[in-house]
């Protein structure tokens, strides 16, 4: 396993840079200013932050959860707020979502979701976070302002992704 992000030159369709990140990179999102690419590392309990200027890892956020084994913290889903101040990361088998302060690169809050909080999506107003729970066959709706789970909705077997269309 390469554990890399490949930067592709769109003019030539060739790899311009290979950036080594954590184990099993899964999802990524740019910060609002485009200066950073955040990459979830499923088997490393972390997010690698890559500079888009020079394609180097400039910081790594390691996730910890009281009572959880590191092997059960498996970040996959990631979404950034439009203003670039907050990132939301689904922590997989740890059954939580991390609210992360982008500037400080610190977890502000951990919110309990369902089993295997896999992927995340924000509504247009960024008032609600939708968390797809792959092992409990449901979706948790979280109020972003309070950080509280509002409800859980059955959505069918092994849901994978949420898409909010308004």
Secondary structure, DSSP 4 states (H G I P E B T S, - for coil): ---EEEEEETTTTEEEEEEE-SSSEEEEEE-TTSSEEEEEETTTTEEEEEETTT--EEEEEEP--TT--GGG-----EEE-TTSSEEEEE-BTT-EEEEEETTTTEEEEEEE-SSSEEEEEE-TTS-EEEEEETTTTEEEEEETTTTEEEEEEE--TT--------
